[in-house]
Amino acid sequence: MDTPDFVQWCRQAAPYIHAFRGRTFVIALGGEVVRDGRFSTLTYDINLLASLGVRLVVVHGARPQIDARVQEKGLELDYHKGVRVTDSVTLECAMQAIGQVRVEIESMLSMAMANSPMANADIRVSAGNFITAQPMGVRDGIDLQYTGEVRKVDTTALNYRLDDGELVLLSTLGYSPTGEIFNLTLEDVATSAAVALKADKLLFMFGHDGVVDASGELLHELTALEADQFLAANPDVNEDIRLYLPCAARAVRRGVKRAHLINHSLDGALLMELFTHDGVGTMVSRESLETLREATIDDVGGMLLLIEPLEDAGVLVFRGRELIEREIHRYSVLEHDGKIIGCVAIHPFADSRMAEMACLVIHPDYRDEDRGEQLLHHVEQRARSLGMTRLFALTTRTSHWFVERGFAQASIDDLPIEKMRLYNYQRRSKVFIKSLKG
């Protein structure tokens, strides 16, 4: 990466860095990541997240290591619908393999070598009996024996360690109140932990780029409903997607803000997914009562309820019902359960290939999440579809918001000529411009 690209990347990452500090991420990775030597580079990225103040829970599997130990004993691998049937011998193999993988992970997280990305790293790793398990029982007439499922996650103990700045390492072993040990699935432990902790992100690191459609195109974003529909329409999708995508959908439905499916084979994939706008994997978000759509004449009344208080306060330029109705095709609205809670307008200037984002408003009761960014992203997409290369906004109050989202302050002379002629020098609005290239 040359210097301009590096600087631009750092600037684009800044909002995410601020947003992620103090947040809880659960990262799930299979045993093949350790087996194939890829965890050493992933450690660098985990260290970076820890240094930025992210609360980290890493859940590791050990399937290939367990398989190897079972086969060394001359036994056949026994699976039912992708879940291991764990007898007493297999459980012994699982305990040995999981213990080995855990030690390897802890050793790599403990590195602090000079002249390396781990220089001065101080990651304290905590592990323990945080997962209470129960037997999975008999499925389709097959007794899964010591294969279990998560019954409870000790969130009090986990939060205590996360608050103390420790990285929590969870394995796929769980313990019952009667002292039994159960072999659990990676996806069950990771999903249960993320839901119990009300995590901001659940990240599955697996051997594919994410969810791809029939034409091979990566689907960067899915809602939980769209994930369900994809699985129903693609019964022959690879086993990893069939395992992890339903868990991602279940997690976001139960309170996890975002779930991601990322290719662990791509160096730096974790950082690129988290710190770039489009990411490199598939992100799953919860189903919502909210709809972002083009405005219609029937929305004007609801839009005025949002706009008029800000007009009265001098934050927005007065528009009036007649002007809004005449330009309704320029507006988009964010609707929550039938109520207009946000709106935004786009005004393209074709000669200069610039577009203005105007009248960005979110209802006060709904400003605690990322709805403003959602509307901004929508306007950016509309502007690109119209062939615009730059987006600008005029504001008297929210300069920092625009700067944090990639806008740079500019002068009045940088505006399209038509807009310069209409500039209100009494309001003295500041000009901010963002490039839409790339």
BATI-221974 format. One line per 3 residues: number of its first residue (from 1); their letters; for each residue x, y negated, z negated of C-alpha. Coordinates in nm, 3 decimals. Example, Ala and Ser with C-alpha at 12.3 -4.5 7.8 and 13.67 -1.06 7.14 Angstrom:
<zafis>
1	AS	1.230 0.450 -0.780  1.367 0.106 -0.714
</zafis>
This chain:
<zafis>
1	MDT	0.000 0.000 0.000  0.150 -0.339 0.099  0.140 -0.642 -0.130
4	PDF	-0.180 -0.807 0.005  -0.370 -0.475 -0.014  -0.245 -0.415 -0.366
7	VQW	-0.348 -0.761 -0.482  -0.689 -0.730 -0.318  -0.744 -0.388 -0.477
10	CRQ	-0.656 -0.519 -0.821  -0.896 -0.809 -0.780  -1.176 -0.581 -0.665
13	AAP	-1.110 -0.348 -0.959  -1.123 -0.623 -1.220  -1.503 -0.620 -1.270
16	YIH	-1.499 -0.244 -1.320  -1.213 -0.270 -1.569  -1.414 -0.514 -1.778
19	AFR	-1.731 -0.307 -1.747  -1.566 0.023 -1.846  -1.397 -0.092 -2.167
22	GRT	-1.560 0.084 -2.462  -1.772 0.307 -2.237  -1.791 0.684 -2.270
25	FVI	-1.689 0.906 -1.978  -1.714 1.285 -1.973  -1.475 1.442 -1.719
28	ALG	-1.530 1.808 -1.626  -1.261 2.003 -1.443  -1.222 2.369 -1.359
31	GEV	-0.928 2.589 -1.449  -0.803 2.577 -1.091  -0.692 2.216 -1.147
34	VRD	-0.441 2.338 -1.407  -0.358 2.659 -1.223  -0.268 2.479 -0.902
37	GRF	-0.059 2.212 -1.074  -0.292 1.921 -0.998  -0.359 1.825 -1.358
40	STL	-0.017 1.664 -1.391  -0.112 1.382 -1.151  -0.466 1.368 -1.287
43	TYD	-0.306 1.305 -1.626  -0.171 0.974 -1.495  -0.522 0.859 -1.407
46	INL	-0.666 0.976 -1.738  -0.388 0.785 -1.916  -0.481 0.471 -1.723
49	LAS	-0.846 0.504 -1.824  -0.744 0.554 -2.186  -0.520 0.246 -2.174
52	LGV	-0.817 0.043 -2.046  -1.022 0.134 -2.350  -1.245 0.403 -2.199
55	RLV	-1.372 0.662 -2.449  -1.281 0.995 -2.288  -1.413 1.347 -2.328
58	VVH	-1.240 1.602 -2.106  -1.413 1.938 -2.059  -1.197 2.210 -1.907
61	GAR	-1.287 2.547 -1.765  -1.066 2.852 -1.716  -1.250 3.072 -1.466
64	PQI	-0.950 3.168 -1.247  -0.734 3.230 -1.553  -1.001 3.454 -1.707
67	DAR	-1.047 3.638 -1.377  -0.673 3.703 -1.362  -0.663 3.850 -1.713
70	VQE	-0.969 4.068 -1.650  -0.815 4.204 -1.331  -0.483 4.266 -1.508
73	KGL	-0.675 4.507 -1.731  -0.800 4.690 -1.422  -1.160 4.577 -1.473
76	ELD	-1.407 4.453 -1.211  -1.525 4.094 -1.219  -1.892 4.086 -1.318
79	YHK	-2.107 3.786 -1.227  -2.482 3.732 -1.209  -2.596 3.433 -1.004
82	GVR	-2.262 3.262 -1.054  -2.253 3.324 -1.432  -1.999 3.562 -1.583
85	VTD	-2.129 3.867 -1.768  -1.909 3.862 -2.079  -1.856 4.189 -2.262
88	SVT	-1.622 4.221 -2.562  -1.312 4.282 -2.349  -1.392 3.992 -2.119
91	LEC	-1.451 3.769 -2.421  -1.103 3.853 -2.547  -0.964 3.763 -2.204
94	AMQ	-1.162 3.436 -2.211  -1.027 3.337 -2.552  -0.670 3.402 -2.443
97	AIG	-0.705 3.222 -2.110  -0.891 2.921 -2.252  -0.633 2.887 -2.528
100	QVR	-0.352 2.888 -2.274  -0.521 2.628 -2.053  -0.592 2.408 -2.353
103	VEI	-0.226 2.414 -2.461  -0.112 2.327 -2.108  -0.353 2.033 -2.092
106	ESM	-0.250 1.905 -2.433  0.117 1.926 -2.340  0.066 1.723 -2.022
109	LSM	-0.143 1.463 -2.204  0.136 1.431 -2.460  0.398 1.320 -2.209
112	AMA	0.545 0.973 -2.252  0.846 0.988 -2.023  1.019 0.667 -1.926
115	NSP	1.008 0.566 -1.559  0.682 0.756 -1.509  0.311 0.664 -1.514
118	MAN	0.301 0.816 -1.863  0.567 0.581 -2.003  0.470 0.461 -2.351
121	ADI	0.151 0.666 -2.338  0.004 0.740 -2.679  -0.287 0.976 -2.613
124	RVS	-0.402 1.158 -2.922  -0.594 1.471 -2.832  -0.866 1.606 -3.058
127	AGN	-1.025 1.949 -3.022  -1.245 2.159 -3.247  -1.572 2.338 -3.300
130	FIT	-1.792 2.060 -3.165  -2.020 2.295 -2.968  -2.276 2.520 -3.136
133	AQP	-2.377 2.802 -2.902  -2.637 3.071 -2.871  -2.654 3.381 -2.651
136	MGV	-2.785 3.334 -2.301  -2.958 3.669 -2.347  -3.110 3.888 -2.079
139	RDG	-3.160 3.733 -1.735  -3.335 3.924 -1.456  -3.293 4.242 -1.657
142	IDL	-2.917 4.189 -1.705  -2.777 4.144 -2.054  -2.516 3.868 -2.033
145	QYT	-2.385 3.975 -2.376  -2.128 3.720 -2.502  -2.214 3.465 -2.236
148	GEV	-2.383 3.178 -2.414  -2.535 2.837 -2.370  -2.508 2.514 -2.564
151	RKV	-2.743 2.489 -2.857  -2.613 2.169 -3.017  -2.337 1.913 -2.975
154	DTT	-2.186 1.759 -3.288  -2.211 1.398 -3.174  -2.127 1.260 -3.518
157	ALN	-1.788 1.429 -3.517  -1.727 1.345 -3.151  -1.808 0.976 -3.195
160	YRL	-1.590 0.959 -3.505  -1.290 1.076 -3.304  -1.373 0.864 -2.999
163	DDG	-1.413 0.556 -3.218  -1.071 0.633 -3.362  -0.920 0.613 -3.013
166	ELV	-0.874 0.985 -2.960  -0.933 1.178 -2.638  -1.162 1.471 -2.712
169	LLS	-1.085 1.798 -2.534  -1.372 2.045 -2.508  -1.334 2.403 -2.386
172	TLG	-1.597 2.649 -2.269  -1.604 2.838 -2.599  -1.892 2.783 -2.837
175	YSP	-1.960 2.911 -3.187  -2.279 3.026 -3.354  -2.376 2.957 -3.718
178	TGE	-2.315 3.327 -3.784  -1.955 3.302 -3.664  -1.995 3.460 -3.321
181	IFN	-1.798 3.330 -3.024  -1.962 3.277 -2.686  -1.823 3.211 -2.341
184	LTL	-2.005 2.911 -2.192  -2.019 2.758 -1.845  -1.824 2.443 -1.769
187	EDV	-2.126 2.263 -1.629  -2.339 2.341 -1.935  -2.082 2.211 -2.183
190	ATS	-2.007 1.897 -1.981  -2.373 1.811 -1.916  -2.480 1.879 -2.275
193	AAV	-2.195 1.668 -2.413  -2.267 1.379 -2.176  -2.638 1.380 -2.260
196	ALK	-2.578 1.408 -2.635  -2.327 1.122 -2.630  -2.545 0.910 -2.401
199	ADK	-2.238 0.883 -2.181  -2.204 0.615 -1.919  -2.053 0.859 -1.670
202	LLF	-2.035 1.233 -1.616  -1.766 1.322 -1.362  -1.737 1.669 -1.210
205	MFG	-1.396 1.729 -1.051  -1.434 2.014 -0.803  -1.296 2.142 -0.473
208	HDG	-1.510 1.944 -0.227  -1.545 1.583 -0.116  -1.895 1.560 -0.260
211	VVD	-2.235 1.624 -0.108  -2.234 1.617 0.273  -2.533 1.623 0.503
214	ASG	-2.594 1.850 0.804  -2.375 1.631 1.025  -2.085 1.648 0.780
217	ELL	-2.125 1.292 0.658  -2.052 1.230 0.291  -2.354 1.114 0.093
220	HEL	-2.208 0.849 -0.136  -2.525 0.793 -0.338  -2.822 1.009 -0.435
223	TAL	-3.105 0.970 -0.680  -3.197 1.270 -0.892  -3.502 1.324 -0.672
226	EAD	-3.292 1.309 -0.356  -3.053 1.562 -0.511  -3.345 1.799 -0.571
229	QFL	-3.467 1.751 -0.217  -3.119 1.812 -0.075  -3.084 2.142 -0.262
232	AAN	-3.431 2.255 -0.154  -3.354 2.175 0.209  -3.006 2.331 0.204
235	PDV	-3.030 2.674 0.039  -2.695 2.781 0.187  -2.495 2.492 0.039
238	NED	-2.164 2.597 -0.120  -2.171 2.744 -0.470  -2.002 2.449 -0.641
241	IRL	-2.262 2.203 -0.513  -2.539 2.442 -0.618  -2.388 2.458 -0.968
244	YLP	-2.295 2.096 -1.027  -2.552 1.889 -0.838  -2.852 2.010 -1.046
247	CAA	-2.652 1.933 -1.361  -2.577 1.584 -1.233  -2.948 1.528 -1.166
250	RAV	-3.044 1.666 -1.507  -2.789 1.447 -1.682  -2.910 1.119 -1.532
253	RRG	-3.271 1.212 -1.599  -3.178 1.259 -1.964  -3.002 0.929 -2.013
256	VKR	-2.654 0.951 -1.860  -2.617 0.637 -1.649  -2.425 0.789 -1.357
259	AHL	-2.297 1.131 -1.255  -2.025 1.182 -0.995  -1.901 1.475 -0.786
262	INH	-1.537 1.418 -0.688  -1.275 1.619 -0.500  -0.989 1.703 -0.739
265	SLD	-0.766 1.785 -0.439  -0.753 1.419 -0.336  -0.475 1.241 -0.522
268	GAL	-0.617 0.941 -0.707  -0.978 1.041 -0.637  -1.084 0.965 -0.993
271	LME	-0.957 0.607 -0.971  -1.090 0.550 -0.621  -1.435 0.671 -0.724
274	LFT	-1.443 0.451 -1.033  -1.270 0.134 -0.915  -1.387 0.090 -0.555
277	HDG	-1.729 -0.013 -0.440  -1.808 0.282 -0.213  -1.602 0.545 -0.397
280	VGT	-1.482 0.871 -0.244  -1.737 1.119 -0.381  -2.108 1.144 -0.444
283	MVS	-2.272 0.940 -0.719  -2.607 1.048 -0.863  -2.827 0.795 -1.041
286	RES	-3.147 0.841 -1.233  -3.489 0.826 -1.080  -3.639 0.487 -1.142
289	LET	-3.969 0.307 -1.134  -3.783 0.026 -0.961  -3.797 -0.035 -0.589
292	LRE	-3.585 -0.278 -0.390  -3.768 -0.375 -0.072  -3.840 -0.653 0.171
295	ATI	-4.087 -0.908 0.038  -4.439 -0.954 0.173  -4.683 -1.243 0.150
298	DDV	-4.856 -1.061 -0.136  -4.541 -1.093 -0.347  -4.527 -1.473 -0.346
301	GGM	-4.729 -1.513 -0.667  -4.497 -1.282 -0.860  -4.190 -1.448 -0.710
304	LLL	-4.309 -1.793 -0.816  -4.345 -1.672 -1.175  -3.973 -1.593 -1.164
307	IEP	-3.858 -1.897 -0.971  -4.059 -2.186 -1.117  -3.903 -2.185 -1.469
310	LED	-3.556 -2.208 -1.314  -3.670 -2.482 -1.078  -3.806 -2.677 -1.375
313	AGV	-3.473 -2.635 -1.554  -3.283 -2.758 -1.249  -3.103 -2.428 -1.197
316	LVF	-3.270 -2.365 -0.862  -3.361 -2.603 -0.583  -3.736 -2.659 -0.559
319	RGR	-3.892 -2.451 -0.283  -4.264 -2.439 -0.334  -4.519 -2.182 -0.226
322	ELI	-4.554 -2.309 0.130  -4.182 -2.286 0.207  -4.151 -1.941 0.051
325	ERE	-4.451 -1.813 0.246  -4.306 -1.953 0.568  -3.971 -1.786 0.503
328	IHR	-4.097 -1.469 0.336  -3.908 -1.255 0.588  -3.585 -1.387 0.435
331	YSV	-3.668 -1.252 0.088  -3.628 -0.919 -0.086  -3.783 -0.825 -0.417
334	LEH	-3.704 -0.584 -0.698  -4.024 -0.427 -0.827  -4.059 -0.236 -1.155
337	DGK	-4.379 -0.037 -1.193  -4.570 -0.287 -0.979  -4.417 -0.597 -1.136
340	IIG	-4.179 -0.829 -0.950  -3.870 -0.855 -1.171  -3.617 -0.991 -0.923
343	CVA	-3.582 -1.160 -0.587  -3.319 -1.288 -0.350  -3.309 -1.457 -0.010
346	IHP	-3.070 -1.442 0.282  -3.029 -1.724 0.536  -2.806 -1.629 0.833
349	FAD	-2.610 -1.884 1.035  -2.535 -1.697 1.354  -2.295 -1.948 1.513
352	SRM	-2.051 -1.926 1.222  -2.130 -1.560 1.144  -2.200 -1.660 0.785
355	AEM	-2.503 -1.594 0.567  -2.623 -1.769 0.255  -2.743 -1.576 -0.048
358	ACL	-2.999 -1.791 -0.223  -3.266 -1.776 -0.490  -3.109 -1.483 -0.677
361	VIH	-3.333 -1.442 -0.982  -3.382 -1.163 -1.237  -3.660 -1.167 -1.498
364	PDY	-3.509 -1.243 -1.844  -3.633 -0.911 -1.985  -3.438 -0.716 -1.722
367	RDE	-3.099 -0.888 -1.722  -2.920 -0.634 -1.942  -2.822 -0.397 -1.661
370	DRG	-2.679 -0.429 -1.308  -2.984 -0.556 -1.121  -2.812 -0.874 -1.008
373	EQL	-2.536 -0.666 -0.851  -2.799 -0.444 -0.693  -2.955 -0.745 -0.521
376	LHH	-2.612 -0.874 -0.420  -2.524 -0.537 -0.265  -2.856 -0.539 -0.079
379	VEQ	-2.789 -0.885 0.064  -2.439 -0.781 0.168  -2.583 -0.486 0.358
382	RAR	-2.843 -0.706 0.530  -2.577 -0.959 0.623  -2.351 -0.693 0.774
385	SLG	-2.642 -0.551 0.972  -2.695 -0.899 1.118  -2.332 -0.920 1.226
388	MTR	-2.227 -1.166 0.956  -1.865 -1.156 0.836  -1.892 -1.385 0.532
391	LFA	-2.146 -1.446 0.259  -2.171 -1.773 0.069  -2.367 -1.908 -0.226
394	LTT	-2.418 -2.248 -0.388  -2.448 -2.264 -0.765  -2.435 -2.511 -1.052
397	RTS	-2.440 -2.265 -1.343  -2.308 -1.915 -1.262  -1.960 -1.966 -1.118
400	HWF	-1.800 -1.685 -1.317  -2.059 -1.432 -1.206  -1.972 -1.489 -0.842
403	VER	-1.595 -1.488 -0.900  -1.618 -1.158 -1.088  -1.790 -1.005 -0.786
406	GFA	-1.538 -1.096 -0.522  -1.637 -1.451 -0.427  -1.375 -1.726 -0.403
409	QAS	-1.444 -2.093 -0.459  -1.439 -2.295 -0.139  -1.512 -2.649 -0.025
412	IDD	-1.817 -2.802 0.138  -1.619 -2.822 0.462  -1.609 -2.441 0.471
415	LPI	-1.986 -2.418 0.505  -2.165 -2.381 0.839  -2.230 -2.720 0.999
418	EKM	-2.607 -2.681 0.962  -2.568 -2.618 0.589  -2.323 -2.907 0.544
421	RLY	-2.586 -3.143 0.679  -2.834 -3.022 0.416  -2.592 -3.026 0.122
424	NYQ	-2.732 -3.213 -0.179  -2.451 -3.428 -0.319  -2.657 -3.519 -0.625
427	RRS	-2.668 -3.153 -0.739  -2.293 -3.111 -0.673  -2.332 -2.737 -0.634
430	KVF	-2.010 -2.538 -0.614  -1.945 -2.332 -0.302  -1.842 -1.966 -0.323
433	IKS	-1.759 -1.746 -0.025  -1.703 -1.369 0.003  -1.561 -1.179 0.298
436	LKG	-1.777 -0.891 0.422  -1.506 -0.724 0.623  -1.394 -0.370 0.536
</zafis>
